[in-house]
Amino acid sequence: MSAPAVDVPVAPEVTQAAETVPEKHYTHHDGRGPTVHRTNPVFVHRDISHLAVADGMNVLEIGTGSGYSGALLAHLTGPAGSVTSVDIDGYLTRWANLIHHRRGLTQIRCHTADGTGGYPDAGPYDRIGAWCAPPLLPKAWVDQSTEGGRIVSTLPVAPVPDLTVLAVLRVTGGRPEIEAVTGGNYIDTTPSPKVDLDLPGRWIDWETRTPDHCWISIAWRGRDDWHHAGARAALERLADPAHTEPAPAEVSWKPLQYWAAATADEGLTLARFDGGMVFGHSTAASAAALTKDGRLIADAPDSPSLAVVRGWIDGWNAAGRLARDDYTPLLVPADGPDGTGWNLRLTR
């Protein structure tokens, strides 16, 4: 049975907070200027509603940004509560602290730190909200949650960029449980401030910057060689395909990605080049993908990877063209190069 998909309306108390907290004062501050590292207020209000923050709570925010979301949280916790905000970018945390201080907020402090480690000094937390996407649900967040604490974060459903869901989780007995999932995608967490906001923050297996900027992400990176020959070859095959054919008209870009992710196929591949974003399958010897403009591209008409992508399309159609909400989300313990915690995966 799938976890309920939720499209929570903005809670009345969040609406009231938004009417009180001056958004533009944070996002377009006269002294700092516009903050490019900020989340659309529509999503901030939605996801803070998922958190269900109450007066007196202790809240951890991952991703300070302009400081606007932290100010909303501080309003919701009230003077008796506490908000700790962390961001990898010290420029953002310093400015947010100053703006909060000048507005007279005493219950919020911003710290420069890697948010995937949480902030144990101020825990445990009743609520943890992340306006960024870690590679998995970090064990540190669960360890720093109170019993019954709630965590809201976008999480990947496969080890390639831009394939995430927003998860609402509850910590019970020291373990996370999924309460609900919905659509959502935030900037990737990174170990240093992100300069290029258009480039994924992780899982880029090969990239070229001249004459055109292009990159590729392969889920089988652990089996590639030390100089990334497989990733390079797959990118070359997709950027200059030997075969092109129309994709079936009914294929939908994101639903097919969820279907492919649910197969747990290690060949999952995402790439971007001058032709735009493509999603598909690759190995060390073949590559094929669906383009956003409705084409199938491949290294050859009889490409093994093209057979896999066609199989995804056929399977998705035969299953009734499943959407994100038709899958069951599952947390899988993980301890590897992406950290210790839980991977969120979709199952059929």
N, C-alpha and C positions, 0 to 999 in steps of 0.2 A: 504494500500500500504506500502510495507516495505521501510525502509530507505535504501539508496544505500549502498551496501557493497563495500568497497574500499580497494584496495591493491596498495596504492600510491607508486610509485617508489621513490627512494631517490632523493630529489630535488638537482639540480646542486649546489646551494649555500651550502647545507649541505655536499655534497661531497667535495666541496672546503674547508669547515671548517674542515672536517675530515682529509684532507691532510695537514692541517696547525697545528692542535692540536695534540700533541704527546700522543696517546692513552696509550701506555705502561708506559709512565712517570707517568700517573695517576694510572692505574690499577696494576702496578707492580713497585711501587716507591721504590727506593733503601733504603730510610730511613724508610718507613712504611712497606714495603713488599707487597705481593699480597693482594688485597682487595677481600674478598669472597663475600661481599655484593655489587655486581655489576651486571649490566644488559649486556647481550650480545650486542656488538656494532651494530650488524645488526639491532636489534630491536630499539636501541637508535636512529640510523640514520633514520629508518622508521618513528618512532613516532615524532621525531623533524620535519620531513618533514610534517607530519599532522598538526603540530602547525603553520606552515607558519610564522615563526618569521621574522620580518623586522627590518632594521636599526632604532635605536632610541626607540624601544619598551621597555616596562617595563614587565619583565617576572618573574613568580613565578614557581620554581621547587620544587616538592614534592618528596623527596628521593635523598639525596646528593650522596650516594654511594662513589665511588672512587673520584668523582669530575670531571670525564671526560665529562659527559653530560652537566654539568654546564659550563665547558670551551667552549664547542661547542656553547651553547646558548649565552655566552658572546661574542664569535666571531661574531655571527649573529646579535646581537643587536648593536655591535660597541661601541666605546667610549661614544657615546651620549645616549646609552641605559643603562639599569640596569637589573641585574639578582639577585633575592633573592632565595637562596636555603635553604630548611629546612630538617632536618632528626632527628629522635628520638635518634640517637646514636651520642653522643658528640664526641666520638673518631673519627668518620668519618668527622664530620663538622670541627673539629679542624685541622685535617690533610689536608682536602681540602682547607681550608682557607690559610694554610701555602704554599701549592703547588701553588695555584693561585697567592699569593703574590710574591713568588719567580719567577714566570713567568711574573710578571709585570702587571697582570690583576687588574684593579682598579674598574671595573664596576660590580663586583660580590662579594656578601657576603653570607656566610653560617651561619645558626643559628640552635641551638639545640632546637627543638620544635616538638610537635605533629602536623604532617602535615595535619591531618583532620580539624584542625582549621585554616589552611592557615597561613598567616603572615600579619595581618592588618596594622602593622606599616609602611610597605613599599608599600601598595596598593594605588589606585586600579591598577589591572594588565591587560595588553592587552592580555597576554597569560598565561595559567596555564597548566603545564605539570606534570603528576604524573607517576613515575616509580615504583609504588606500587598500590595495589588494596584496596581502602577503602570499608567498608561494604555497602555503598550507596554513591550517589553523595552528598557531604556535602553542606549544605546551605551556609556555610562560604565561600566556593570557589566561588559560584555564587555572593554572596554579595560583594566579593572583586574583581570582574571582572568589567572592563569597559563596557559601552554599545557597543555591537558588539564584545566583547571579546570572545576568543576561549579557550575551555578546552578540553584537551585530557587525557583520563584516562581509565584504565581497570575497569569495574564495574561488580559485580555479577548479574546474572539473576535469582538466587534462593538463599535462605539462607543456602547453604551448600558450602564447599570449592571447589576450582578448577573448577568452572562453571561460566566463565566470558566471556565478549566480550570487545573489545577495542572500546570506544565511542568517537566520535568527536562531540563536542557540541558548540553551539553558544549562548551567553547570549543576549537576547533581551527584553527590558522592565523589567529588573530585574528577568527574568525567563529563564531557560535553554531550548534549543531546540536541538533535535538530528539532526545532519547533515549527519552522516554516522556511520556505525558500521563495524567492521572487527574482525578477530580473535586476541586474545591477552590474556596473563595471566602473572601477576607479583606477587611478594611477597606481602602477606597481610600487611596492615598497622597494627601496634601494639602499645600499650601505653608505651612500654619499648623496648629496643634493643632486637632483636630476636637472640637467641642462636642456636636453632636447626632449620636449614634452610629446613629440610625435613618435618617438622611438620607444618600443617597449623597454621596461627597466630590467628585464631578465629573459633568459631562454632564447637569446639571439646566438645562433650557432655559426653563422657566417654573415659577413656584411661587407659590401663594397661602397665606396663613396664617390668614385669617379669611374666613368663620366657621369653616371647617374647613381643616386643613392638607392640601394636595394639590400634586402636582408632576408634570411630564412631561419625558421625555427623547426627543428625536427625532434619528435618525442623519443627517437632512438639514439639520442646524442651519446648515451653511455656506451654504445657499441661502435661509435665512429672512432677513427684513429686520431692520433695526437695532433695532426695538422689539419684536421677537419676536412679531409678529402671527400667524404660522403656528402657533407652539407654543401660544400662548394659545387660538387657535381650536380646535386639535386637543384640548387639554385640556377645553375647554367641551363639545365634541361627545361626548367619551367619558364625562365626568362626568354628562351629562344626555342619554343616547342616545335618538334617535328610533325606533330599531329594536332589538329583542332577540329572539334565537331560541336554542334549545338547541344546544349544540355536539355533534358526534358523540360518542357515549359512549366511544369508544376513544382519544380525543385525550389525550395526556399533556403536561403543562405544560412541563417542561424539555426533553424530546426535541424538541417542536415548536419551541422557541426555538433549539436547535442547528440544526435543519433550516433555519429562516428565516435564521439567521446565515450558513449555508453558501451561501444564495442571493446574499449580498452586496447585498441590496435596500436602497437608501438610505432606504426608507420605514419601516425598523424603528423601533418606538416602544414605550416602557415608561412606564407611568404609575401613580400611586397616588393614590387619593382615598378618601372614606368607604366606598366599596364594596369597597375592597381593591386589590390589585395587579392590573394588566391588562397584557397584552403583545399587540402587533399591528402595524398599519400605518397610516401617515397621510401626507397631503400637505397643501398649503396649502388644499385645498378638500374634503378628506374624511378620515374616521378610522374605524377598526374595530379591535376587539380581542377576544381570548379572556380570560375572567375565570377566576380560580382555582376558582370554584365551578361551572364548566362551562357558561358561556353565551357566545354571540357577541353583541357589542353594536356598533352602528354608527350613523352619522348618518342613514342611509336604507337601505331594503331593497335598493336598486340602487346602493349606495355602491361606487365603484371600489376603495376600500380593503378593503371586505368581500369583494369578488371576489378580491383578492390573498390575504387570510387563508384563504378557502375553498380557494384554489389551493394554499397551503402544506399544508393538511390533506390534500387529495387527493394531492398529490405525495408527502407523507410516508407515507401509507398505501400508495400504489402501489409505493414503494421498499422496502416491508417494515418500516415503522415503525422507522426507524433510531434507534439510541441513540448517545450521545456517542462510544463506542469504535468506531463504524463509519465515522468520518470520518478523513481524513488531515490532520494538522496541518501548517501551512506557515508559515514565517517570511517576511514581506514587508518589505523595507527601507522605512523611513518617515522623513520629515523635515518636520514641520509643527507646528501649534499644540500638539500633545500631546508634542512633543519629537523627538529624533533617536534612532533605534534600529530596532527591528523590530516590526511588528504580527504577532500570531499569529492566523491564520485557519484555519477548517475548510473542507476541500474534499471533494467527493464523487467 
